[in-house]
Structure formats: C-alpha cells, structure tokens
Amino acid sequence: MAMAALRREGRRFAPLISPQPITAAVRSSLIQQEQAPLGVRSISTQIIRNRMKSVKNIQKITKAMKMVAASKLRAIQTRAENSRGLWQPFTALLGDTPSVDVKKNVIVTISSDKGLCGGINSTSVKTSKALFKLTSGPDKEPKYVVVGEKAKAQLVRDSRKHIDISITGLQKNPLNYTQVSVLADDILKNVEYDALRVVFNKFRSVISFIPTTATVLSPEIVEREAESGGRLGDLDSYEIEGGETKSEILQNLTEYQFSCVLFNAVLENACSEQGARMSAMDSSSRNAGEVLDRLTLTYNRTRQASITTELIEIISGASALEG
C-alpha cells in the first residue's frame, strides 16, 4: 500500500522533481522497470526457501534410513557371531591356505544388492580384482562367481567374460543356512575349481570392517597337500569309521565347509553393509544440518537486505516529496 501510494505521488510530482527532458534511453529504462514482474526482489529468498525445504526432506530420509539400518544390524549381528563357530572347526582340520598354488581358482565375491553404504562394495571388488591378478597365469584360469548386484555392476564392465555365475536378490528374505546351502550346491555343480576363494567384509564394529578372503580347497588338492606333508599332513592321523573312503569323506567335508564359509561370509557382509549404511546416513544427516544452517543464515541476510533496501527507498521518496 505504502509503495503504491509512493509511486502514484512520484508520478504526479515527476515534472517538478526532474524538469530535464526525458531522453530515449531514460524512456526505455522506465518502460523496462514498469514491465518487470512484481516481487522480483523476493525471487532469491523463494529459491532459498525451496532449497531449505528440500534439504530438510533429505535429512528426514537419511535419519530414517539410519534407524532402519540400526534395527537390521541388531538382528543380524548375533547370527553372524554365532555362525563363526561353523567354519572354525574346518579351519582347524583342513586349514586355510590362501597361498596354495592351483590352476583353477574361483573367486566368490560377496556384495550387497543396495547402495548408500559407503565403499564396502568397492572394497570387495578391489580385493577380488587384486586376487584375480595374483592367480592369473599362462596355465591358470581364474573365474568369478558374483553374489550381489553392486559387485556384478562393477565387474561386468571389464571382466564380463570371466564371470561364470552371478546371483542377485539373495537378501530380499531373511538369510538362513538352508537357503545358502542350496546356493553353495548350485555353485559347486556348475563350476570347475581347485580352490574357492570367498571374498567378503568381516564385521568388527559399526565403523570398522575388514576385507577377508577364505579359501576352500577341492578334495583332490586337499589330498595332494596332505601327501606333500604341508599344513594338511595331519589328516592321515585320523581314523576313518564306516564304509566310506577317504575321498568320499573329503568330498563331503569340502561341500559342507564351503556352505558354512559362504553362510558366514554372507552374514558378515550383511552386518558390515548395515554398519556402513548407518555411518553413511549419520554423516549425510550431519552434512544436511550444516547445509541447512548455512542456508538459514543466507536467507536471513537476504531477507534483511531486502527489508533495508525497501526502507531506504521509502525514506528517500518521503524526503524527496518533502523537499
């Protein structure tokens, strides 16, 4: 109201205030000012308000995702810790020999199906690629078995021809040993291997996980290592009861060992995934809060500057009318 009245008074007293003739440049300037949309000064504040609203919504989403990840972590952590007792007896009996030299290496890469969990999937892929280079050679044929959508998306780019099996959607339902044992049987039936190297992230805490490789040897390689007197040379000290031969027992032990190792690896990686997601969402929430503070400060400064400018214009117009 006050600004409109001031404009009307300014037009009325325009000949008295500016007696000089209006040139073409001044006339075009006045026409542009009259054609300018209303509320031009408030455009910047409106943009900032929209930005603040979007940041607040993002912050709500990240906080909710952190709470969901914490709930899932509590449910999986106990099962992962209990599953460590499944494969430890096999490590004591058959050992874990990552340095064994074989021709057919199968690298089983465990990853997640979803993102927003930091660099946990990239760590597994980098470890798998490094292991692939170490096990490559003129007479060696390393292959990939990929579990998880994220590792598959990264390995397909440059190692498509080396991927034998890719499995996704494993974590849609709660993980159990029966489900993983069926998956392990499918892998053993469809790949030829001398050593299975399972790459996963071992859970330590919410903010810490360790890239780990577990090695499962085929029955033939176990017998070869036992005969050569290596770390597996103590197998002959055990007595075999029943009608099964040593080869049959080793075959059964290898299959059961791989299913137990795979089950533990999937649970450990799931724990690491939820812990990494909690950390990532917590960092995102704090960053959103910092951005929101900066936007609030910018909004207040812009709004204060707009109010100050309008007051100066009103006072200047009133002084001109009085003079």
Residue pairs with C-beta under 8 A, 6 or more apart in sequence:
2 314
3 310
3 313
3 314
6 314
6 317
6 318
9 317
9 321
10 17
10 317
10 320
13 321
17 320
22 30
41 306
41 309
41 310
42 306
44 302
45 299
45 302
45 303
45 306
48 295
48 298
48 299
48 302
49 299
51 295
52 292
52 295
52 296
52 299
55 288
55 291
55 292
55 295
56 288
56 292
58 284
58 288
59 285
59 288
59 289
59 292
62 281
62 284
62 285
62 288
63 281
63 285
65 116
65 277
65 281
66 277
66 278
66 281
66 282
66 285
69 274
69 275
69 277
69 278
69 281
70 274
70 278
72 274
73 206
73 271
73 274
73 275
73 278
76 175
76 267
76 270
76 271
76 274
77 203
77 271
79 175
79 267
80 203
80 264
80 267
80 268
80 270
80 271
83 260
83 263
83 264
83 267
83 268
84 264
86 260
86 263
86 264
87 214
87 257
87 260
87 261
87 264
90 253
90 256
90 257
90 260
90 261
93 235
93 253
94 217
94 222
94 232
94 235
94 253
94 257
95 231
95 232
96 214
96 215
97 215
97 217
97 225
97 230
97 231
97 232
98 197
98 213
98 215
100 195
100 215
100 217
100 221
100 225
102 140
102 194
102 195
102 217
102 221
103 139
103 140
103 141
103 194
104 140
104 141
104 142
104 143
104 192
104 193
104 194
104 195
105 131
105 135
105 140
105 141
105 142
105 143
105 193
105 194
105 195
105 197
106 142
106 143
106 144
106 145
106 164
106 187
106 191
106 193
106 195
106 196
106 197
107 128
107 131
107 132
107 135
107 142
107 143
107 144
107 145
107 197
107 199
108 145
108 147
108 187
108 196
108 197
108 198
108 199
108 262
108 265
109 124
109 125
109 128
109 144
109 145
109 146
109 147
109 148
109 151
109 155
109 199
110 124
110 147
110 148
110 151
110 198
110 199
110 200
110 201
110 265
110 266
110 269
111 120
111 121
111 124
111 125
111 146
111 147
111 148
111 149
111 150
111 151
111 152
111 269
112 120
112 121
112 148
112 149
112 150
112 171
112 269
112 270
112 273
113 148
113 149
113 150
113 168
113 169
113 170
113 171
113 172
114 149
114 150
114 273
115 121
115 150
116 277
116 280
116 281
117 273
117 274
117 276
117 277
117 280
118 276
118 277
118 279
118 280
119 276
120 201
120 209
120 269
120 272
120 273
120 276
121 148
121 150
121 151
121 154
122 154
123 201
123 211
124 151
124 199
124 200
124 201
124 211
124 269
125 151
125 154
125 155
127 199
127 211
127 213
128 144
128 151
128 155
128 199
129 155
129 159
131 142
131 197
131 199
131 213
132 142
132 144
132 159
132 162
135 142
135 197
136 142
142 162
143 162
143 163
143 164
143 191
144 155
144 159
144 162
144 163
144 164
145 163
145 164
145 165
145 166
145 167
145 187
145 191
146 152
146 155
146 163
146 165
146 166
146 167
147 167
147 170
147 183
147 266
148 167
148 168
148 170
149 168
149 169
152 163
152 166
152 168
155 163
156 163
164 190
164 191
165 186
165 187
165 190
165 191
167 183
170 179
170 183
170 266
171 266
171 270
173 179
175 263
175 266
175 267
175 270
177 259
177 263
180 259
180 262
180 263
180 266
181 259
181 263
183 262
184 255
184 258
184 259
184 262
184 263
185 255
185 259
187 196
187 258
187 262
188 255
188 258
193 218
194 217
194 218
194 220
194 221
195 215
195 216
195 217
195 218
195 221
196 215
196 216
196 217
196 218
196 258
197 213
197 214
197 215
197 216
198 213
198 214
198 215
198 216
198 261
198 262
198 265
199 211
199 212
199 213
200 211
200 212
200 214
200 265
200 266
200 268
200 269
200 272
201 209
201 210
201 211
201 212
201 268
201 269
201 272
201 273
202 209
202 210
202 211
202 212
202 268
202 272
203 209
203 268
203 271
203 272
203 275
204 210
205 275
206 275
206 278
206 279
207 275
207 279
209 272
209 275
209 276
212 265
212 268
214 261
214 265
216 254
216 257
216 258
216 261
217 225
217 254
218 254
219 247
219 250
219 251
219 253
219 254
222 232
222 235
222 250
222 254
223 246
223 247
223 250
225 231
225 232
225 233
226 232
226 233
226 235
226 236
240 246
240 249
244 252
